[in-house]
Amino acid sequence: MSFTRRHLLLGVFAATVGLAAGLAHAQAKKALTIGTTAGSNIEVLRRGIQPQLEQKGYKVKLVEFSDYVQPNHALAQGALDANYFQHVIYLKNFAEKNKLDLVDIVQGPIAPLGLYSRKFRSVAEVKEGARIAVPNDPTNLARTFVFLEQYGLVKAKPGVDPLKVTEKDLAENPKRLKFVPLEAAQLPRALDDTDFSVINGNFAISSGLKLTEAVALEKTPSYYLLVAATRTQDKNAPWAADIAAAFKSKFFKDVLDKHFPGYARPAALQ
């Protein structure tokens, strides 16, 4: 066989293998497993994202978690293709601390943080020495103090990074509030034992509370909006692009308008 003919055949073979591999990859990724947390987050996916992906031919499985730890480990281990339950600050801190190679691909809405109580109905009723249950993870605890500052209940020291505020960083606590740190999922249960609980929106809703029942709701900064995350190696995959597109669609905006009023949203979904 001549040199030219041999190389021609090798070239055709390589192209054929490459094409077959590309087709196999395209055909293989038609099942997506997306992790999220209970309550509003899974409902947002079920109503607004899953139908769009299924219309594109994907078989979508939603997996519900009861805490903020397991979904990222499951994603890193390959048990999930994506997750949707956290803001980007939590994602980056968690990934760095646990040495996970994860990245955000798109922003979505969030049920705002709320101050809830079974005993009181307004911020004006917060008494001196009131016991307030708060999230115990650093990023949501910092978010809590920023939220409480919005309503004049505390004030951080000048120059403190609002993403890293702790109780030690408070310059003012005029009512001498007593903070009770708990795992976020347990905060609704603390309502019977404390004067107030600061509860993440998804856990408030999953426990039967309504946003309209909150004593006060967070004016949510954009960096606390939820994000969909994938492994970094998958961020440019066609299916990841389809997930991101679903979060930016008019269909999704209409679902939010109808079923999730009061949620904080990215500018594109206003």
C-alpha positions in Angstrom: 0.0 0.0 0.0 1.4 3.4 -0.9 2.3 6.1 1.6 -0.4 8.4 0.3 -3.1 5.8 0.3 -2.3 4.6 3.8 -2.5 8.1 5.2 -5.7 8.8 3.3 -7.3 5.7 4.8 -6.0 6.6 8.3 -7.5 10.1 7.9 -10.9 8.7 6.8 -10.8 6.3 9.8 -10.0 9.0 12.3 -12.7 11.2 10.9 -15.2 8.4 11.1 -14.2 7.6 14.7 -14.4 11.2 15.7 -17.9 11.6 14.1 -19.1 8.4 15.8 -17.8 9.6 19.2 -19.4 13.0 18.7 -22.7 11.4 17.9 -22.5 8.9 20.8 -21.8 11.8 23.2 -24.7 13.8 21.8 -27.0 10.9 22.1 -25.8 9.7 25.5 -26.6 12.9 27.4 -30.4 12.8 27.2 -30.9 12.1 30.9 -30.3 14.9 33.4 -30.3 14.6 37.2 -30.7 17.9 39.1 -30.4 18.2 42.8 -32.2 20.8 44.9 -33.7 21.4 48.3 -37.3 21.0 49.6 -40.1 23.5 49.2 -40.0 26.3 46.8 -36.7 25.4 45.1 -37.9 22.0 43.9 -41.2 23.5 42.8 -39.5 26.2 40.8 -37.6 23.5 38.9 -40.7 21.3 38.6 -42.9 24.0 37.2 -40.4 26.2 35.3 -37.3 24.3 34.2 -38.1 20.6 33.9 -40.9 21.1 31.3 -38.6 23.1 29.1 -35.8 20.5 29.2 -38.2 17.6 28.6 -39.6 19.5 25.6 -36.0 19.4 24.2 -35.9 15.7 24.6 -34.2 15.3 28.0 -35.4 12.9 30.7 -35.2 14.9 33.9 -34.9 13.6 37.4 -35.2 16.0 40.3 -33.5 14.9 43.6 -34.6 16.5 46.8 -32.1 17.1 49.7 -32.9 18.3 53.2 -29.7 20.3 53.9 -27.1 22.5 52.2 -24.2 20.1 52.4 -25.1 16.9 50.4 -26.1 18.6 47.1 -22.6 19.8 46.4 -20.9 16.6 47.3 -23.4 14.6 45.2 -22.6 17.0 42.3 -18.9 16.7 42.7 -19.1 12.9 42.9 -21.1 12.7 39.6 -24.4 11.6 41.2 -25.9 14.8 39.9 -25.4 16.7 36.6 -26.4 20.0 38.2 -27.8 21.5 41.4 -29.9 24.5 42.2 -30.2 25.6 45.9 -27.4 28.0 46.8 -26.2 31.5 46.1 -22.8 32.0 44.4 -21.0 33.1 47.7 -22.0 29.9 49.4 -21.0 27.8 46.4 -17.5 29.3 46.1 -16.9 29.1 49.9 -18.1 25.5 50.1 -16.2 24.4 47.0 -12.9 26.0 48.3 -13.3 24.6 51.8 -14.1 21.1 50.5 -11.8 21.2 47.5 -14.6 20.6 45.0 -14.3 21.7 41.3 -17.7 23.3 40.9 -18.9 26.4 39.0 -22.1 28.4 38.6 -23.7 28.6 35.1 -26.8 30.8 35.6 -28.6 32.9 38.1 -32.2 32.2 39.1 -34.8 33.4 41.6 -34.8 33.0 45.4 -37.5 33.1 48.0 -36.2 35.9 50.3 -34.9 35.4 53.8 -37.6 36.2 56.3 -38.0 37.1 60.0 -40.9 34.9 61.3 -42.6 34.6 64.7 -45.5 32.9 66.3 -45.8 35.6 69.0 -45.2 38.9 67.2 -46.4 40.6 64.0 -44.0 43.5 63.4 -40.4 44.6 63.8 -41.6 47.2 66.2 -42.5 44.4 68.6 -39.0 43.1 68.9 -38.2 43.5 72.6 -35.0 43.9 74.4 -33.2 40.6 74.9 -35.4 38.8 72.3 -34.1 35.4 71.3 -33.6 35.0 67.5 -32.8 31.7 65.8 -30.4 32.3 62.9 -28.6 30.1 60.2 -25.3 28.6 61.5 -23.4 28.4 58.2 -21.1 31.5 57.8 -22.5 32.8 54.5 -26.1 32.7 55.5 -25.3 34.1 59.0 -23.6 37.1 57.4 -26.6 37.5 55.1 -28.8 37.4 58.2 -27.0 40.3 59.9 -27.2 42.3 56.7 -30.9 41.6 56.6 -31.4 42.6 60.2 -29.5 45.8 59.6 -32.0 46.6 56.8 -34.6 46.9 59.6 -32.4 48.7 62.1 -32.1 45.8 64.5 -28.3 45.6 64.4 -25.5 47.6 62.7 -22.1 46.2 61.6 -18.8 48.0 62.2 -17.7 50.4 59.4 -15.6 48.7 56.8 -16.6 45.1 57.6 -17.2 42.9 54.6 -21.0 42.3 54.4 -20.3 38.9 53.1 -18.4 37.9 56.2 -20.2 39.6 59.1 -20.3 37.7 62.4 -21.8 38.6 65.7 -18.3 39.9 66.7 -18.5 42.4 63.9 -21.6 44.1 65.2 -21.0 47.7 66.3 -24.6 48.1 67.5 -27.1 45.7 69.0 -29.4 48.2 70.7 -32.0 45.7 71.9 -29.3 43.2 73.1 -30.7 40.5 70.9 -29.6 37.0 71.6 -28.8 34.9 68.6 -29.3 31.1 68.5 -27.4 29.5 65.6 -29.1 26.5 64.1 -28.8 24.4 60.9 -30.9 26.2 58.3 -33.4 23.4 57.9 -34.2 23.4 61.6 -35.0 27.1 61.8 -38.8 26.7 61.3 -39.0 24.3 64.2 -37.4 26.9 66.4 -40.4 29.2 66.2 -42.0 27.6 69.3 -38.8 28.0 71.4 -37.6 31.4 70.4 -39.2 34.9 69.8 -38.2 35.0 66.2 -36.5 32.9 63.5 -34.6 34.1 60.5 -35.6 31.5 57.9 -34.4 30.8 54.4 -37.3 31.2 52.0 -37.3 27.6 50.7 -37.3 26.1 54.2 -40.0 28.5 55.3 -42.3 27.5 52.5 -41.5 23.8 52.8 -42.5 24.0 56.5 -45.9 25.5 55.6 -45.1 29.2 56.2 -46.0 31.8 53.6 -43.9 34.8 52.6 -46.8 37.0 53.4 -46.7 35.8 57.0 -43.2 37.0 57.6 -42.7 39.8 60.1 -40.2 41.2 57.6 -38.7 40.1 54.3 -35.2 40.6 53.0 -34.4 43.2 50.3 -32.3 40.6 48.5 -29.0 41.8 47.0 -28.3 40.3 43.6 -25.3 38.3 44.8 -27.7 36.3 47.0 -29.8 35.0 44.1 -29.6 31.3 43.6 -27.4 29.8 40.9 -27.5 26.5 39.0 -24.1 24.8 39.4 -22.3 22.0 37.5 -18.8 20.5 37.7 -16.3 22.8 36.0 -15.6 20.2 33.4 -19.2 20.3 32.3 -19.8 24.0 32.2 -19.6 24.3 28.4 -21.5 21.1 27.6 -24.6 21.5 25.4 -26.9 20.2 28.1 -25.5 22.8 30.5 -26.3 25.5 28.0 -29.8 24.2 27.7 -30.2 24.4 31.5 -29.0 28.0 31.5 -31.3 28.9 28.6 -34.3 27.5 30.4 -33.6 29.9 33.4 -33.5 32.9 31.0 -36.6 32.1 29.0 -39.9 33.9 28.8 -41.6 30.7 29.8 -39.8 30.7 33.1 -40.6 34.4 33.7 -44.3 33.6 33.1 -44.1 30.7 35.6 -42.6 33.0 38.2 -45.2 35.7 37.7 -48.0 33.2 38.1 -46.8 30.8 40.8 -44.0 32.5 42.7 -44.9 36.2 43.4 -42.6 38.0 45.8 -39.4 36.1 44.8 -36.2 38.1 44.2 -35.2 37.6 40.6 -32.3 38.4 38.1 -32.8 41.6 36.1 -33.6 39.6 33.0 -36.6 38.0 34.6 -38.1 41.2 36.1 
